[in-house]
């Protein structure tokens, strides 16, 4: 999430380069975050560009901050 928050969009391969995880693991995590509504994935040819859903992130921060 930090990588996505710092950028306006990220391509999966850019994210994989920044993390010590396999591409398949990163893709699975992105899928879960997308299903949860925290990120959006826009198809750009053979790539998917991911970005944060600002409203969902604010809501998550509010919920976590209330613990």
PDB file of N, H, CA, C and O in Angstrom:
ATOM      1  N   UNK A   1       0.826  -1.181   0.000  1.00  0.00           N
ATOM      2  CA  UNK A   1       0.000   0.000   0.000  1.00  0.00           C
ATOM      3  C   UNK A   1       0.877   1.253   0.000  1.00  0.00           C
ATOM      4  O   UNK A   1       0.554   2.239  -0.663  1.00  0.00           O
ATOM      5  N   UNK A   2       1.972   1.217   0.734  1.00  0.00           N
ATOM      6  H   UNK A   2       2.235   0.416   1.273  1.00  0.00           H
ATOM      7  CA  UNK A   2       2.840   2.403   0.770  1.00  0.00           C
ATOM      8  C   UNK A   2       3.364   2.758  -0.611  1.00  0.00           C
ATOM      9  O   UNK A   2       3.433   3.933  -0.970  1.00  0.00           O
ATOM     10  N   UNK A   3       3.733   1.747  -1.386  1.00  0.00           N
ATOM     11  H   UNK A   3       3.677   0.793  -1.094  1.00  0.00           H
ATOM     12  CA  UNK A   3       4.218   2.008  -2.742  1.00  0.00           C
ATOM     13  C   UNK A   3       3.132   2.680  -3.576  1.00  0.00           C
ATOM     14  O   UNK A   3       3.419   3.613  -4.326  1.00  0.00           O
ATOM     15  N   UNK A   4       1.919   2.228  -3.457  1.00  0.00           N
ATOM     16  H   UNK A   4       1.686   1.470  -2.847  1.00  0.00           H
ATOM     17  CA  UNK A   4       0.830   2.797  -4.228  1.00  0.00           C
ATOM     18  C   UNK A   4       0.444   4.187  -3.745  1.00  0.00           C
ATOM     19  O   UNK A   4       0.070   5.038  -4.552  1.00  0.00           O
ATOM     20  N   UNK A   5       0.527   4.426  -2.459  1.00  0.00           N
ATOM     21  H   UNK A   5       0.831   3.734  -1.804  1.00  0.00           H
ATOM     22  CA  UNK A   5       0.184   5.737  -1.911  1.00  0.00           C
ATOM     23  C   UNK A   5       1.167   6.796  -2.415  1.00  0.00           C
ATOM     24  O   UNK A   5       0.782   7.939  -2.662  1.00  0.00           O
ATOM     25  N   UNK A   6       2.430   6.413  -2.566  1.00  0.00           N
ATOM     26  H   UNK A   6       2.742   5.485  -2.365  1.00  0.00           H
ATOM     27  CA  UNK A   6       3.466   7.364  -3.007  1.00  0.00           C
ATOM     28  C   UNK A   6       3.384   7.708  -4.493  1.00  0.00           C
ATOM     29  O   UNK A   6       3.989   8.687  -4.930  1.00  0.00           O
ATOM     30  N   UNK A   7       2.653   6.927  -5.267  1.00  0.00           N
ATOM     31  H   UNK A   7       2.162   6.131  -4.912  1.00  0.00           H
ATOM     32  CA  UNK A   7       2.570   7.148  -6.711  1.00  0.00           C
ATOM     33  C   UNK A   7       1.123   7.320  -7.136  1.00  0.00           C
ATOM     34  O   UNK A   7       0.199   6.922  -6.426  1.00  0.00           O
ATOM     35  N   UNK A   8       0.941   7.922  -8.311  1.00  0.00           N
ATOM     36  H   UNK A   8       1.692   8.245  -8.887  1.00  0.00           H
ATOM     37  CA  UNK A   8      -0.416   8.057  -8.830  1.00  0.00           C
ATOM     38  C   UNK A   8      -0.886   6.743  -9.445  1.00  0.00           C
ATOM     39  O   UNK A   8      -2.086   6.467  -9.468  1.00  0.00           O
ATOM     40  N   UNK A   9       0.037   5.939  -9.937  1.00  0.00           N
ATOM     41  H   UNK A   9       1.011   6.163  -9.918  1.00  0.00           H
ATOM     42  CA  UNK A   9      -0.299   4.605 -10.432  1.00  0.00           C
ATOM     43  C   UNK A   9       0.966   3.756 -10.465  1.00  0.00           C
ATOM     44  O   UNK A   9       2.075   4.285 -10.535  1.00  0.00           O
ATOM     45  N   UNK A  10       0.797   2.463 -10.414  1.00  0.00           N
ATOM     46  H   UNK A  10      -0.105   2.034 -10.356  1.00  0.00           H
ATOM     47  CA  UNK A  10       1.914   1.522 -10.460  1.00  0.00           C
ATOM     48  C   UNK A  10       1.532   0.354 -11.345  1.00  0.00           C
ATOM     49  O   UNK A  10       0.387  -0.099 -11.341  1.00  0.00           O
ATOM     50  N   UNK A  11       2.483  -0.119 -12.086  1.00  0.00           N
ATOM     51  H   UNK A  11       3.413   0.248 -12.089  1.00  0.00           H
ATOM     52  CA  UNK A  11       2.298  -1.335 -12.869  1.00  0.00           C
ATOM     53  C   UNK A  11       2.836  -2.481 -12.024  1.00  0.00           C
ATOM     54  O   UNK A  11       3.837  -2.325 -11.324  1.00  0.00           O
ATOM     55  N   UNK A  12       2.187  -3.606 -12.087  1.00  0.00           N
ATOM     56  H   UNK A  12       1.374  -3.732 -12.655  1.00  0.00           H
ATOM     57  CA  UNK A  12       2.543  -4.745 -11.242  1.00  0.00           C
ATOM     58  C   UNK A  12       4.041  -5.037 -11.264  1.00  0.00           C
ATOM     59  O   UNK A  12       4.631  -5.304 -10.216  1.00  0.00           O
ATOM     60  N   UNK A  13       4.658  -4.992 -12.429  1.00  0.00           N
ATOM     61  H   UNK A  13       4.180  -4.775 -13.280  1.00  0.00           H
ATOM     62  CA  UNK A  13       6.099  -5.290 -12.500  1.00  0.00           C
ATOM     63  C   UNK A  13       6.922  -4.261 -11.734  1.00  0.00           C
ATOM     64  O   UNK A  13       7.971  -4.602 -11.188  1.00  0.00           O
ATOM     65  N   UNK A  14       6.465  -3.000 -11.682  1.00  0.00           N
ATOM     66  H   UNK A  14       5.612  -2.724 -12.126  1.00  0.00           H
ATOM     67  CA  UNK A  14       7.160  -1.975 -10.891  1.00  0.00           C
ATOM     68  C   UNK A  14       7.094  -2.316  -9.406  1.00  0.00           C
ATOM     69  O   UNK A  14       8.063  -2.129  -8.669  1.00  0.00           O
ATOM     70  N   UNK A  15       5.951  -2.814  -8.985  1.00  0.00           N
ATOM     71  H   UNK A  15       5.165  -2.966  -9.584  1.00  0.00           H
ATOM     72  CA  UNK A  15       5.762  -3.175  -7.578  1.00  0.00           C
ATOM     73  C   UNK A  15       6.635  -4.375  -7.239  1.00  0.00           C
ATOM     74  O   UNK A  15       7.269  -4.401  -6.185  1.00  0.00           O
ATOM     75  N   UNK A  16       6.672  -5.365  -8.121  1.00  0.00           N
ATOM     76  H   UNK A  16       6.157  -5.343  -8.977  1.00  0.00           H
ATOM     77  CA  UNK A  16       7.474  -6.574  -7.899  1.00  0.00           C
ATOM     78  C   UNK A  16       8.944  -6.222  -7.720  1.00  0.00           C
ATOM     79  O   UNK A  16       9.628  -6.820  -6.890  1.00  0.00           O
ATOM     80  N   UNK A  17       9.436  -5.255  -8.493  1.00  0.00           N
ATOM     81  H   UNK A  17       8.881  -4.769  -9.167  1.00  0.00           H
ATOM     82  CA  UNK A  17      10.841  -4.839  -8.397  1.00  0.00           C
ATOM     83  C   UNK A  17      11.175  -4.254  -7.030  1.00  0.00           C
ATOM     84  O   UNK A  17      12.326  -4.311  -6.598  1.00  0.00           O
ATOM     85  N   UNK A  18      10.188  -3.696  -6.352  1.00  0.00           N
ATOM     86  H   UNK A  18       9.253  -3.650  -6.703  1.00  0.00           H
ATOM     87  CA  UNK A  18      10.409  -3.039  -5.061  1.00  0.00           C
ATOM     88  C   UNK A  18      10.260  -3.965  -3.857  1.00  0.00           C
ATOM     89  O   UNK A  18      10.615  -3.594  -2.738  1.00  0.00           O
ATOM     90  N   UNK A  19       9.738  -5.164  -4.085  1.00  0.00           N
ATOM     91  H   UNK A  19       9.450  -5.465  -4.995  1.00  0.00           H
ATOM     92  CA  UNK A  19       9.451  -6.067  -2.975  1.00  0.00           C
ATOM     93  C   UNK A  19      10.220  -7.375  -3.096  1.00  0.00           C
ATOM     94  O   UNK A  19      10.508  -7.832  -4.202  1.00  0.00           O
ATOM     95  N   UNK A  20      10.552  -7.979  -1.957  1.00  0.00           N
ATOM     96  H   UNK A  20      10.318  -7.608  -1.058  1.00  0.00           H
ATOM     97  CA  UNK A  20      11.260  -9.267  -1.976  1.00  0.00           C
ATOM     98  C   UNK A  20      10.292 -10.447  -2.080  1.00  0.00           C
ATOM     99  O   UNK A  20      10.409 -11.431  -1.349  1.00  0.00           O
ATOM    100  N   UNK A  21       9.324 -10.329  -3.013  1.00  0.00           N
ATOM    101  H   UNK A  21       9.228  -9.530  -3.607  1.00  0.00           H
ATOM    102  CA  UNK A  21       8.307 -11.361  -3.182  1.00  0.00           C
ATOM    103  C   UNK A  21       8.223 -11.765  -4.646  1.00  0.00           C
ATOM    104  O   UNK A  21       8.583 -10.996  -5.538  1.00  0.00           O
ATOM    105  N   UNK A  22       7.747 -12.971  -4.879  1.00  0.00           N
ATOM    106  H   UNK A  22       7.455 -13.595  -4.155  1.00  0.00           H
ATOM    107  CA  UNK A  22       7.547 -13.441  -6.244  1.00  0.00           C
ATOM    108  C   UNK A  22       6.404 -12.666  -6.898  1.00  0.00           C
ATOM    109  O   UNK A  22       5.509 -12.167  -6.217  1.00  0.00           O
ATOM    110  N   UNK A  23       6.446 -12.572  -8.216  1.00  0.00           N
ATOM    111  H   UNK A  23       7.173 -12.977  -8.770  1.00  0.00           H
ATOM    112  CA  UNK A  23       5.414 -11.864  -8.968  1.00  0.00           C
ATOM    113  C   UNK A  23       4.030 -12.434  -8.684  1.00  0.00           C
ATOM    114  O   UNK A  23       3.062 -11.684  -8.558  1.00  0.00           O
ATOM    115  N   UNK A  24       3.933 -13.752  -8.583  1.00  0.00           N
ATOM    116  H   UNK A  24       4.720 -14.361  -8.685  1.00  0.00           H
ATOM    117  CA  UNK A  24       2.635 -14.372  -8.319  1.00  0.00           C
ATOM    118  C   UNK A  24       2.090 -13.977  -6.943  1.00  0.00           C
ATOM    119  O   UNK A  24       0.882 -13.804  -6.781  1.00  0.00           O
ATOM    120  N   UNK A  25       2.971 -13.834  -5.961  1.00  0.00           N
ATOM    121  H   UNK A  25       3.952 -13.974  -6.092  1.00  0.00           H
ATOM    122  CA  UNK A  25       2.558 -13.425  -4.614  1.00  0.00           C
ATOM    123  C   UNK A  25       2.064 -11.985  -4.627  1.00  0.00           C
ATOM    124  O   UNK A  25       1.034 -11.669  -4.032  1.00  0.00           O
ATOM    125  N   UNK A  26       2.801 -11.115  -5.308  1.00  0.00           N
ATOM    126  H   UNK A  26       3.637 -11.372  -5.793  1.00  0.00           H
ATOM    127  CA  UNK A  26       2.393  -9.709  -5.417  1.00  0.00           C
ATOM    128  C   UNK A  26       1.041  -9.617  -6.118  1.00  0.00           C
ATOM    129  O   UNK A  26       0.162  -8.877  -5.677  1.00  0.00           O
ATOM    130  N   UNK A  27       0.872 -10.358  -7.199  1.00  0.00           N
ATOM    131  H   UNK A  27       1.586 -10.959  -7.558  1.00  0.00           H
ATOM    132  CA  UNK A  27      -0.397 -10.347  -7.930  1.00  0.00           C
ATOM    133  C   UNK A  27      -1.554 -10.793  -7.049  1.00  0.00           C
ATOM    134  O   UNK A  27      -2.644 -10.223  -7.112  1.00  0.00           O
ATOM    135  N   UNK A  28      -1.321 -11.800  -6.238  1.00  0.00           N
ATOM    136  H   UNK A  28      -0.436 -12.263  -6.188  1.00  0.00           H
ATOM    137  CA  UNK A  28      -2.374 -12.286  -5.339  1.00  0.00           C
ATOM    138  C   UNK A  28      -2.740 -11.228  -4.305  1.00  0.00           C
ATOM    139  O   UNK A  28      -3.919 -11.017  -4.022  1.00  0.00           O
ATOM    140  N   UNK A  29      -1.735 -10.562  -3.742  1.00  0.00           N
ATOM    141  H   UNK A  29      -0.777 -10.734  -3.973  1.00  0.00           H
ATOM    142  CA  UNK A  29      -2.016  -9.505  -2.772  1.00  0.00           C
ATOM    143  C   UNK A  29      -2.773  -8.354  -3.422  1.00  0.00           C
ATOM    144  O   UNK A  29      -3.705  -7.810  -2.830  1.00  0.00           O
ATOM    145  N   UNK A  30      -2.376  -7.980  -4.638  1.00  0.00           N
ATOM    146  H   UNK A  30      -1.619  -8.422  -5.119  1.00  0.00           H
ATOM    147  CA  UNK A  30      -3.075  -6.911  -5.347  1.00  0.00           C
ATOM    148  C   UNK A  30      -4.523  -7.301  -5.620  1.00  0.00           C
ATOM    149  O   UNK A  30      -5.423  -6.466  -5.529  1.00  0.00           O
ATOM    150  N   UNK A  31      -4.743  -8.552  -5.949  1.00  0.00           N
ATOM    151  H   UNK A  31      -4.012  -9.230  -6.023  1.00  0.00           H
ATOM    152  CA  UNK A  31      -6.098  -9.044  -6.191  1.00  0.00           C
ATOM    153  C   UNK A  31      -6.955  -8.899  -4.938  1.00  0.00           C
ATOM    154  O   UNK A  31      -8.101  -8.457  -5.017  1.00  0.00           O
ATOM    155  N   UNK A  32      -6.411  -9.267  -3.792  1.00  0.00           N
ATOM    156  H   UNK A  32      -5.480  -9.627  -3.727  1.00  0.00           H
ATOM    157  CA  UNK A  32      -7.148  -9.168  -2.524  1.00  0.00           C
ATOM    158  C   UNK A  32      -7.439  -7.707  -2.185  1.00  0.00           C
ATOM    159  O   UNK A  32      -8.549  -7.378  -1.766  1.00  0.00           O
ATOM    160  N   UNK A  33      -6.452  -6.830  -2.364  1.00  0.00           N
ATOM    161  H   UNK A  33      -5.551  -7.097  -2.704  1.00  0.00           H
ATOM    162  CA  UNK A  33      -6.657  -5.407  -2.091  1.00  0.00           C
ATOM    163  C   UNK A  33      -7.711  -4.821  -3.025  1.00  0.00           C
ATOM    164  O   UNK A  33      -8.511  -3.981  -2.616  1.00  0.00           O
ATOM    165  N   UNK A  34      -7.709  -5.266  -4.279  1.00  0.00           N
ATOM    166  H   UNK A  34      -7.058  -5.949  -4.611  1.00  0.00           H
ATOM    167  CA  UNK A  34      -8.701  -4.791  -5.249  1.00  0.00           C
ATOM    168  C   UNK A  34     -10.091  -5.289  -4.875  1.00  0.00           C
ATOM    169  O   UNK A  34     -11.056  -4.527  -4.926  1.00  0.00           O
ATOM    170  N   UNK A  35     -10.200  -6.550  -4.504  1.00  0.00           N
ATOM    171  H   UNK A  35      -9.416  -7.169  -4.463  1.00  0.00           H
ATOM    172  CA  UNK A  35     -11.501  -7.109  -4.090  1.00  0.00           C
ATOM    173  C   UNK A  35     -12.037  -6.404  -2.849  1.00  0.00           C
ATOM    174  O   UNK A  35     -13.250  -6.275  -2.680  1.00  0.00           O
ATOM    175  N   UNK A  36     -11.133  -5.947  -1.978  1.00  0.00           N
ATOM    176  H   UNK A  36     -10.148  -6.052  -2.115  1.00  0.00           H
ATOM    177  CA  UNK A  36     -11.538  -5.232  -0.769  1.00  0.00           C
ATOM    178  C   UNK A  36     -11.903  -3.777  -1.067  1.00  0.00           C
ATOM    179  O   UNK A  36     -12.415  -3.074  -0.196  1.00  0.00           O
ATOM    180  N   UNK A  37     -11.641  -3.327  -2.298  1.00  0.00           N
ATOM    181  H   UNK A  37     -11.225  -3.898  -3.006  1.00  0.00           H
ATOM    182  CA  UNK A  37     -11.978  -1.967  -2.679  1.00  0.00           C
ATOM    183  C   UNK A  37     -10.943  -0.929  -2.302  1.00  0.00           C
ATOM    184  O   UNK A  37     -11.194   0.269  -2.439  1.00  0.00           O
ATOM    185  N   UNK A  38      -9.780  -1.362  -1.828  1.00  0.00           N
ATOM    186  H   UNK A  38      -9.576  -2.334  -1.716  1.00  0.00           H
ATOM    187  CA  UNK A  38      -8.745  -0.417  -1.405  1.00  0.00           C
ATOM    188  C   UNK A  38      -7.924   0.125  -2.567  1.00  0.00           C
ATOM    189  O   UNK A  38      -7.357   1.214  -2.482  1.00  0.00           O
ATOM    190  N   UNK A  39      -7.863  -0.643  -3.658  1.00  0.00           N
ATOM    191  H   UNK A  39      -8.323  -1.528  -3.727  1.00  0.00           H
ATOM    192  CA  UNK A  39      -7.138  -0.193  -4.842  1.00  0.00           C
ATOM    193  C   UNK A  39      -7.998  -0.427  -6.075  1.00  0.00           C
ATOM    194  O   UNK A  39      -8.996  -1.147  -6.040  1.00  0.00           O
ATOM    195  N   UNK A  40      -7.580   0.203  -7.160  1.00  0.00           N
ATOM    196  H   UNK A  40      -6.769   0.788  -7.188  1.00  0.00           H
ATOM    197  CA  UNK A  40      -8.234   0.032  -8.454  1.00  0.00           C
ATOM    198  C   UNK A  40      -7.170  -0.455  -9.429  1.00  0.00           C
ATOM    199  O   UNK A  40      -6.010  -0.052  -9.339  1.00  0.00           O
ATOM    200  N   UNK A  41      -7.556  -1.310 -10.347  1.00  0.00           N
ATOM    201  H   UNK A  41      -8.498  -1.638 -10.420  1.00  0.00           H
ATOM    202  CA  UNK A  41      -6.637  -1.809 -11.358  1.00  0.00           C
ATOM    203  C   UNK A  41      -7.189  -1.525 -12.738  1.00  0.00           C
ATOM    204  O   UNK A  41      -8.235  -2.057 -13.111  1.00  0.00           O
ATOM    205  N   UNK A  42      -6.496  -0.687 -13.503  1.00  0.00           N
ATOM    206  H   UNK A  42      -5.646  -0.255 -13.200  1.00  0.00           H
ATOM    207  CA  UNK A  42      -6.924  -0.324 -14.843  1.00  0.00           C
ATOM    208  C   UNK A  42      -6.048  -1.031 -15.866  1.00  0.00           C
ATOM    209  O   UNK A  42      -4.822  -0.943 -15.804  1.00  0.00           O
ATOM    210  N   UNK A  43      -6.668  -1.728 -16.801  1.00  0.00           N
ATOM    211  H   UNK A  43      -7.664  -1.800 -16.851  1.00  0.00           H
ATOM    212  CA  UNK A  43      -5.943  -2.467 -17.826  1.00  0.00           C
ATOM    213  C   UNK A  43      -5.402  -1.485 -18.855  1.00  0.00           C
ATOM    214  O   UNK A  43      -6.128  -0.639 -19.377  1.00  0.00           O
ATOM    215  N   UNK A  44      -4.103  -1.620 -19.134  1.00  0.00           N
ATOM    216  H   UNK A  44      -3.513  -2.307 -18.710  1.00  0.00           H
ATOM    217  CA  UNK A  44      -3.423  -0.789 -20.130  1.00  0.00           C
ATOM    218  C   UNK A  44      -2.651  -1.727 -21.041  1.00  0.00           C
ATOM    219  O   UNK A  44      -1.460  -1.965 -20.841  1.00  0.00           O
ATOM    220  N   UNK A  45      -3.344  -2.259 -22.048  1.00  0.00           N
ATOM    221  H   UNK A  45      -4.312  -2.065 -22.210  1.00  0.00           H
ATOM    222  CA  UNK A  45      -2.726  -3.262 -22.917  1.00  0.00           C
ATOM    223  C   UNK A  45      -2.470  -4.533 -22.133  1.00  0.00           C
ATOM    224  O   UNK A  45      -3.381  -5.063 -21.496  1.00  0.00           O
ATOM    225  N   UNK A  46      -1.228  -5.036 -22.170  1.00  0.00           N
ATOM    226  H   UNK A  46      -0.488  -4.606 -22.687  1.00  0.00           H
ATOM    227  CA  UNK A  46      -0.928  -6.274 -21.436  1.00  0.00           C
ATOM    228  C   UNK A  46      -0.645  -6.040 -19.953  1.00  0.00           C
ATOM    229  O   UNK A  46      -0.404  -6.991 -19.209  1.00  0.00           O
ATOM    230  N   UNK A  47      -0.673  -4.783 -19.525  1.00  0.00           N
ATOM    231  H   UNK A  47      -0.868  -4.011 -20.129  1.00  0.00           H
ATOM    232  CA  UNK A  47      -0.341  -4.456 -18.138  1.00  0.00           C
ATOM    233  C   UNK A  47      -1.571  -3.996 -17.376  1.00  0.00           C
ATOM    234  O   UNK A  47      -2.574  -3.589 -17.962  1.00  0.00           O
ATOM    235  N   UNK A  48      -1.470  -4.068 -16.073  1.00  0.00           N
ATOM    236  H   UNK A  48      -0.655  -4.398 -15.597  1.00  0.00           H
ATOM    237  CA  UNK A  48      -2.517  -3.518 -15.210  1.00  0.00           C
ATOM    238  C   UNK A  48      -1.863  -2.456 -14.341  1.00  0.00           C
ATOM    239  O   UNK A  48      -0.882  -2.724 -13.647  1.00  0.00           O
ATOM    240  N   UNK A  49      -2.415  -1.247 -14.386  1.00  0.00           N
ATOM    241  H   UNK A  49      -3.211  -1.029 -14.950  1.00  0.00           H
ATOM    242  CA  UNK A  49      -1.911  -0.139 -13.579  1.00  0.00           C
ATOM    243  C   UNK A  49      -2.789  -0.020 -12.331  1.00  0.00           C
ATOM    244  O   UNK A  49      -4.006   0.130 -12.431  1.00  0.00           O
ATOM    245  N   UNK A  50      -2.171  -0.088 -11.184  1.00  0.00           N
ATOM    246  H   UNK A  50      -1.182  -0.211 -11.104  1.00  0.00           H
ATOM    247  CA  UNK A  50      -2.904  -0.052  -9.918  1.00  0.00           C
ATOM    248  C   UNK A  50      -2.750   1.315  -9.262  1.00  0.00           C
ATOM    249  O   UNK A  50      -1.700   1.949  -9.367  1.00  0.00           O
ATOM    250  N   UNK A  51      -3.789   1.755  -8.593  1.00  0.00           N
ATOM    251  H   UNK A  51      -4.642   1.239  -8.507  1.00  0.00           H
ATOM    252  CA  UNK A  51      -3.719   2.973  -7.795  1.00  0.00           C
ATOM    253  C   UNK A  51      -4.658   2.834  -6.594  1.00  0.00           C
ATOM    254  O   UNK A  51      -5.557   1.993  -6.583  1.00  0.00           O
ATOM    255  N   UNK A  52      -4.436   3.657  -5.610  1.00  0.00           N
ATOM    256  H   UNK A  52      -3.706   4.340  -5.619  1.00  0.00           H
ATOM    257  CA  UNK A  52      -5.200   3.629  -4.365  1.00  0.00           C
ATOM    258  C   UNK A  52      -6.560   4.278  -4.584  1.00  0.00           C
ATOM    259  O   UNK A  52      -6.679   5.253  -5.327  1.00  0.00           O
ATOM    260  N   UNK A  53      -7.570   3.742  -3.943  1.00  0.00           N
ATOM    261  H   UNK A  53      -7.474   2.950  -3.339  1.00  0.00           H
ATOM    262  CA  UNK A  53      -8.897   4.367  -3.884  1.00  0.00           C
ATOM    263  C   UNK A  53      -8.894   5.268  -2.654  1.00  0.00           C
ATOM    264  O   UNK A  53      -9.004   4.770  -1.534  1.00  0.00           O
ATOM    265  N   UNK A  54      -8.771   6.581  -2.836  1.00  0.00           N
ATOM    266  H   UNK A  54      -8.682   6.985  -3.746  1.00  0.00           H
ATOM    267  CA  UNK A  54      -8.596   7.493  -1.697  1.00  0.00           C
ATOM    268  C   UNK A  54      -9.677   7.403  -0.626  1.00  0.00           C
ATOM    269  O   UNK A  54      -9.363   7.409   0.564  1.00  0.00           O
ATOM    270  N   UNK A  55     -10.941   7.319  -1.027  1.00  0.00           N
ATOM    271  H   UNK A  55     -11.196   7.314  -1.994  1.00  0.00           H
ATOM    272  CA  UNK A  55     -12.017   7.244  -0.023  1.00  0.00           C
ATOM    273  C   UNK A  55     -11.921   5.987   0.823  1.00  0.00           C
ATOM    274  O   UNK A  55     -12.118   6.023   2.037  1.00  0.00           O
ATOM    275  N   UNK A  56     -11.614   4.874   0.167  1.00  0.00           N
ATOM    276  H   UNK A  56     -11.454   4.845  -0.820  1.00  0.00           H
ATOM    277  CA  UNK A  56     -11.482   3.606   0.890  1.00  0.00           C
ATOM    278  C   UNK A  56     -10.292   3.654   1.840  1.00  0.00           C
ATOM    279  O   UNK A  56     -10.362   3.125   2.949  1.00  0.00           O
ATOM    280  N   UNK A  57      -9.205   4.282   1.415  1.00  0.00           N
ATOM    281  H   UNK A  57      -9.148   4.712   0.514  1.00  0.00           H
ATOM    282  CA  UNK A  57      -8.025   4.387   2.271  1.00  0.00           C
ATOM    283  C   UNK A  57      -8.320   5.263   3.494  1.00  0.00           C
ATOM    284  O   UNK A  57      -7.904   4.937   4.606  1.00  0.00           O
ATOM    285  N   UNK A  58      -9.027   6.359   3.291  1.00  0.00           N
ATOM    286  H   UNK A  58      -9.365   6.624   2.388  1.00  0.00           H
ATOM    287  CA  UNK A  58      -9.400   7.216   4.430  1.00  0.00           C
ATOM    288  C   UNK A  58     -10.272   6.451   5.413  1.00  0.00           C
ATOM    289  O   UNK A  58     -10.106   6.571   6.627  1.00  0.00           O
ATOM    290  N   UNK A  59     -11.195   5.668   4.886  1.00  0.00           N
ATOM    291  H   UNK A  59     -11.330   5.571   3.900  1.00  0.00           H
ATOM    292  CA  UNK A  59     -12.097   4.864   5.743  1.00  0.00           C
ATOM    293  C   UNK A  59     -11.288   3.824   6.529  1.00  0.00           C
ATOM    294  O   UNK A  59     -11.513   3.626   7.723  1.00  0.00           O
ATOM    295  N   UNK A  60     -10.357   3.172   5.854  1.00  0.00           N
ATOM    296  H   UNK A  60     -10.174   3.333   4.884  1.00  0.00           H
ATOM    297  CA  UNK A  60      -9.503   2.180   6.529  1.00  0.00           C
ATOM    298  C   UNK A  60      -8.702   2.836   7.640  1.00  0.00           C
ATOM    299  O   UNK A  60      -8.621   2.299   8.745  1.00  0.00           O
ATOM    300  N   UNK A  61      -8.105   3.993   7.360  1.00  0.00           N
ATOM    301  H   UNK A  61      -8.171   4.429   6.462  1.00  0.00           H
ATOM    302  CA  UNK A  61      -7.335   4.702   8.385  1.00  0.00           C
ATOM    303  C   UNK A  61      -8.217   5.044   9.586  1.00  0.00           C
ATOM    304  O   UNK A  61      -7.791   4.922  10.734  1.00  0.00           O
ATOM    305  N   UNK A  62      -9.433   5.469   9.312  1.00  0.00           N
ATOM    306  H   UNK A  62      -9.779   5.569   8.379  1.00  0.00           H
ATOM    307  CA  UNK A  62     -10.358   5.811  10.383  1.00  0.00           C
ATOM    308  C   UNK A  62     -10.694   4.584  11.226  1.00  0.00           C
ATOM    309  O   UNK A  62     -10.705   4.653  12.455  1.00  0.00           O
ATOM    310  N   UNK A  63     -10.964   3.473  10.567  1.00  0.00           N
ATOM    311  H   UNK A  63     -10.955   3.417   9.569  1.00  0.00           H
ATOM    312  CA  UNK A  63     -11.309   2.250  11.283  1.00  0.00           C
ATOM    313  C   UNK A  63     -10.130   1.736  12.111  1.00  0.00           C
ATOM    314  O   UNK A  63     -10.306   1.355  13.268  1.00  0.00           O
ATOM    315  N   UNK A  64      -8.947   1.724  11.533  1.00  0.00           N
ATOM    316  H   UNK A  64      -8.804   2.033  10.593  1.00  0.00           H
ATOM    317  CA  UNK A  64      -7.772   1.223  12.239  1.00  0.00           C
ATOM    318  C   UNK A  64      -7.383   2.165  13.369  1.00  0.00           C
ATOM    319  O   UNK A  64      -6.971   1.730  14.444  1.00  0.00           O
ATOM    320  N   UNK A  65      -7.522   3.470  13.108  1.00  0.00           N
ATOM    321  H   UNK A  65      -7.856   3.823  12.234  1.00  0.00           H
ATOM    322  CA  UNK A  65      -7.202   4.452  14.137  1.00  0.00           C
ATOM    323  C   UNK A  65      -8.111   4.356  15.345  1.00  0.00           C
ATOM    324  O   UNK A  65      -7.739   4.765  16.445  1.00  0.00           O
ATOM    325  N   UNK A  66      -9.303   3.815  15.143  1.00  0.00           N
ATOM    326  H   UNK A  66      -9.605   3.483  14.250  1.00  0.00           H
ATOM    327  CA  UNK A  66     -10.255   3.695  16.242  1.00  0.00           C
ATOM    328  C   UNK A  66     -10.053   2.463  17.118  1.00  0.00           C
ATOM    329  O   UNK A  66     -10.785   2.266  18.088  1.00  0.00           O
ATOM    330  N   UNK A  67      -9.069   1.637  16.784  1.00  0.00           N
ATOM    331  H   UNK A  67      -8.474   1.798  15.996  1.00  0.00           H
ATOM    332  CA  UNK A  67      -8.830   0.435  17.590  1.00  0.00           C
ATOM    333  C   UNK A  67      -8.136   0.754  18.892  1.00  0.00           C
ATOM    334  O   UNK A  67      -7.864  -0.148  19.684  1.00  0.00           O
TER     335      UNK A  67
END
